[in-house]
């Protein structure tokens, strides 16, 4: 039931104008539970589709490097609504993505909550950053990429 609601909400957001968006906060366990797939991947293209009515849509073409949940592999297209609060991912970005699939359409679970961008920590390592477009990009706590993956795998 919750998955169906999430799919309807995501499609409604993509289809009509959005004056405001209210999100139910999801932790990693909730994101994992509500997602049909969880992957580590690299964005190879981000195409803005602004010719349709309603909210602009960005299609993210993602090369999947590792599948943590579900059966996605290879290259997939993930639809990402283009408004404040939507993940700010660009070509060459690497990320852990929580994906909900319905009728062959892939969307991020919980909008920005379903995207953990993987960035350099400045010391040769990697850390996580939430994909929230703003000048104040906060990291996802002190959690390492490996710790997030461990948490995802234990949530199944």
N, C-alpha and C positions, 0 to 999 in steps of 0.2 A: 504494500500500500504506500509506504513512504517513498519507494523508488518511483512509483507511478506519479506521485505528487511532485517529486523533484523534476521528472521529465516534463510534466505539464508546465511547471513553473519556468523551467529553462526555455522551453519553446515559446511560452507567452512573452517572456522578456525579449526574446529575439524577434517576435512578430510585431509587437506594438510599441508605441512610444513609452518611455520610462521616465516618469517625473521623479520618482523616488524608488529606491530599492531597499528592502529590509531583509536581512539575512538572518537565519537561525544559525548561531555559532555551532560549528562542528569541530570536534577534536579529531585526532588521527584515527582513532577507533571508529568514530562515526563516519568520517570520510571514506575509510576503507569499506565499511559495511554498506554504505549507500552507493558505492561505485561498482560498475561492472568490470572495470579494469583499472589497474594502477601500473604505471610505467615510468621508466627513466628514459628520457629521449632528448633529441636535439632538434630544435626548430630549424627547418631548412628554408621555409618561406612563410611569410605573413602577408596575406592578401586582404585588403580592406574592400568590402562589398558595400558601397554606400548608395547604390542606385535603387535599392529596394525601399519600400515605405517602412517607417518605424525606425528602430535603433540600427545604426550601422553594425555590420557584422564583419569580424575578422576571421578568416579561415587560416588556421595554423596547420601547415604541413609538417608533420613530426616524424623523424626517423627514430624508431623505437630501438633503444640499445639494450634494455632489460625489461622483462615483464615480471612484475611482482604479484599481480593478481589478474585473472582473466586470460583470454586467449588472443589478445591483440599482438601482432608482430609486423615487421616490415615497416611500411610507411602508411600513416593514417592522416586524415584531415579532421581536425577538431574545430568545431564552430565556437567562436568566442564573441559574445556581444561587446560592442564598442562603446562603453560609457564609464563614467567614474565608478571605480570599484571592480572593473573587469581587469583581469591580469594583463600586465604590460610585457608581453613576450615578443621578441623580435628574432629574425633570422640569426642563427648561430648560437642562440641561448640554449643552455642545457637546463632541464628541469625534471622534477618528479611531478607527474600529472595524475590526478584522480579523475577518471573519465566515466561518464554515464552514457551508455549507448541504448538507443531506442530506434527501432525501424531503420537501422543502418546509419543513423546520425549520431555523431560523437559530440558531447558537450562536457565542459568541466563541471565536476560536482561542486556545488556551493560557490560558484563563480570564483572570486579570488582565493577562496579557501582551498580550492582544488589544485592550486599551483604553488609549488615550492621551487623557485629558481635556484640553481646551483651556481655559486660565484666563488671567485678566488678570495681567500682570507688575507692575502697580502704576504703570507709566509710560506707559500708553496702548497698550501692545503686548500680545502674547499669548505664552504659554509652555505647555509640555506638563507634565502631571502624570499619573503612573500611577494608574489607578483602583483603588488598593489601600486598603480600609477600615482605617484605623488613625489614631492621633493623630499619627503621624510620616509625613505624606504627602510623599514625596520627589518632586522634579521629575524629569523624564526627562533629566537632565543639562542641558547648556546648549543643547541642540538647539532650534531654533525650529520652529514649525509648518511653515514653508516648507521647511526643511531635511529634516524627516521626510517630507514629501510628495515631495520630490526623490529621497530614498533609496528610497521605495516604488516610484516610477515607474521608477527605474533597476534595481530588483531583478527586474522582470518579464522 
